[in-house]
């Protein structure tokens, strides 16, 4: 075996060890910060604006369940998938998610949220790229909604909510099953 080949065999493992030692030395002493989980349930920022006028009042309820999700009820993330949904009394209660017209397969005219039977309008039309990607239809991006109730507006204890998606033609609405949550 030539000395040139033998030298290469020895040089590669030695170089790898030196590189590993240099990299580990660079990381010592630096604070480590775990990046935020993009799927974590932190509530979005809250505005102090009253809910818009409800659109479903006076409209007939049609049979069926809307295509919707409720991402937050206050501090509770995914109240449908991770019950029990509990939110503190001393913070505003955010209701947000998406809804679309199941029959038209299009954005609805709007979304209302009922809380303990009282109907509230929402800010509707926020871009939800995840919905558009899921349904493979970019026309379904503007289906996000958001409604905020001021802190202290709900009594401590159990509550119920539904999501009403107003049909694209504005003539009726579909309503979700009841979503239970508690204020503590």
Secondary structure, 3 states (H helix, E strand, C coil): CCHHHHHHHHHHHHHHHHHHHHHHHHHCCCCCCCCCCCCCCCCCCCCCCCCCCCCCCCCEECCCCCEEEEEEECCEECCCCCCCEEECCCCCEEEEEEEEECCCCEECCEEEEEECCEEEECEEEEECHHHHHHHCCHHHCEEEEEEEECCCCCCCEEEEEEEEEECCCCCEEEECCCEEEEEC
